Amino acid sequence: MAYLSDLLKIILPAGLVIYGMYLTIMSFLKKDREKMLVDIKTQNSQTILPVRLQAGERLCLLLERITPNNLVRRVNNPEFTARDLYTQLLFEVREEFNHNLSQQVYFSDETWESIRRAVESVITLVNTGIQQMPEDARGIDLAKKIFQLSLDQKNDAIQFALKSVKDEIRIFF
C-alpha cells in the first residue's frame, strides 16, 4: 500500500505537469496558427485587391462603352443602313460583354446580375429601335431613335449597375 501511495505521489504531480505543458504548447500552437492565417489573409488581400480594383475599372469601362450615346457615336458610320448599324451595335455590345465575362469572379452575384441586366437593356433598346424603323431607313435614323428611346427610359439599368460596381469597390477602400 505504501508503494502505491509513493507511486501516486510521483505520478500525480508528473501528470499535472505534463497536462500543464500540453495546455501551454496547445496555446502556443493555436496562436501561431492564427498568426499564420492573418499573414496569409494579408498576403491574399495585397494580391487580390489590385486585381479586384482592375476588374471594377474594366466593368465600369464596359458599362460606359455600352451606354447608348457612347455606343452609337463610336459605331455609327454615315454610310450604314439601319440594319447595318443594328448589326454592328449588337456585335459591339456582345463583344464588350464577352470580353469582360471573367470579371464576374471578383464581384458579388447581385452586382454581376445588375451588369447582365444593363447589357440586356441595351440590347432590348437596340432591338426596339430597329423594330420601329422602316426597311429602307438609314443608320442615322436608327441612331436618333435609339437616342430618343434612351432618353425615354424611366429606370436606367446602366447607371444602377455602375452604382453597384462602385459601391462594391468602396467596400474595400
Secondary structure, DSSP 8 states (H G I E B T S, - for coil): -HHHHHHHHHHHHHHHHHHHHHHHHHHHHHHHHHHHHHHHHHHHHHHHHHHHHHHHHHHHHHHHHTSHHHHHHHH--TT-BHHHHHHHHHHHHHHHHHHTGGGGGGS-HHHHHHHHHHHHHHHHHHHHHHHTS-TT-BHHHHHHHHHHHHHH-SS-HHHHHHHHHHHHHHHT-
